[in-house]
Amino acid sequence: MENSKLKEIRASSVTVEVTDAATGVTVRRTLPIDYVETANGLRLIAEDSHGNPSELVFYSGFGLGKIRDLTGGGPDADPCGGHSGH
């Protein structure tokens, strides 16, 4: 599949690689975290220490722009030319 046609990335686990600042030791861990990425941003979905669902959402610039528009914070412009009332 070409990356240009890819609309969404989904996975049921993520692999995290970190390098300890003090020792320089690098470790990798595969974690049971659902991963969903679209043009709007990405969501990480897992359980907290009590087994309750928990999510982290990171919005892309594109996603933030859409949220601003939906909540009235975007530019006062008619993008499709059919709703200006003129």
C-alpha distance (Angstrom), angle and dihedral (degrees) to the residues before:
residue distance angle dihedral
M1 . . .
E2 3.79 . .
N3 3.81 117.6 .
S4 3.83 89.7 -131.7
K5 3.83 89.7 63.6
L6 3.80 95.0 43.8
K7 3.83 109.4 111.6
E8 3.80 100.7 170.0
I9 3.79 139.0 14.3
R10 3.82 119.3 -152.4
A11 3.80 131.7 179.1
S12 3.80 135.9 163.6
S13 3.81 94.1 -142.2
V14 3.79 138.6 29.1
T15 3.78 131.0 -150.7
V16 3.79 115.8 -139.3
E17 3.79 122.0 -163.8
V18 3.80 120.1 -168.0
T19 3.78 135.8 172.5
D20 3.79 116.1 -145.1
A21 3.81 109.4 -122.8
A22 3.83 94.4 -144.0
T23 3.82 101.5 43.9
G24 3.80 103.8 21.7
V25 3.82 89.4 -130.1
T26 3.81 113.3 148.9
V27 3.81 119.5 -148.4
R28 3.81 131.9 -177.8
R29 3.77 125.3 -154.2
T30 3.79 129.4 -177.2
L31 3.80 108.7 -147.3
P32 3.83 131.9 -166.6
I33 3.81 94.9 -115.9
D34 3.80 122.9 136.5
Y35 3.80 110.3 -129.2
V36 3.82 123.4 -159.0
E37 3.82 120.9 175.5
T38 3.81 127.5 -179.9
A39 3.80 134.9 153.4
N40 3.82 87.1 -83.2
G41 3.80 93.7 61.1
L42 3.77 138.1 -89.5
R43 3.79 137.2 -65.5
L44 3.78 127.4 -153.9
I45 3.81 112.5 -161.2
A46 3.82 124.4 -171.4
E47 3.79 142.1 124.9
D48 3.79 126.4 -80.8
S49 3.81 122.9 -131.1
H50 3.82 90.2 -80.7
G51 3.81 94.6 51.8
N52 3.82 94.1 -104.9
P53 3.82 119.5 138.6
S54 3.79 113.8 -97.4
E55 3.81 132.6 -177.8
L56 3.78 138.0 -168.2
V57 3.80 116.7 -162.3
F58 3.80 124.3 -164.7
Y59 3.80 113.7 -170.6
S60 3.79 122.6 -149.8
G61 3.81 120.8 -137.1
F62 3.81 87.6 -100.9
G63 3.82 91.6 51.6
L64 3.81 92.6 48.1
G65 3.81 89.7 51.4
K66 3.81 90.4 53.5
I67 3.82 91.6 49.5
R68 3.82 90.6 49.2
D69 3.81 90.3 51.3
L70 3.82 93.0 47.5
T71 3.81 92.5 50.2
G72 3.80 95.1 47.1
G73 3.78 96.7 -102.8
G74 3.79 97.0 111.7
P75 3.80 128.7 91.6
D76 3.81 118.7 -65.6
A77 3.78 94.2 -114.2
D78 3.79 134.8 127.4
P79 3.80 103.3 -130.5
C80 3.81 95.9 -171.9
G81 3.82 99.2 38.2
G82 3.81 94.2 -129.1
H83 3.78 104.1 93.6
S84 3.77 104.6 51.3
G85 3.80 94.2 102.6
H86 3.83 94.1 -132.1
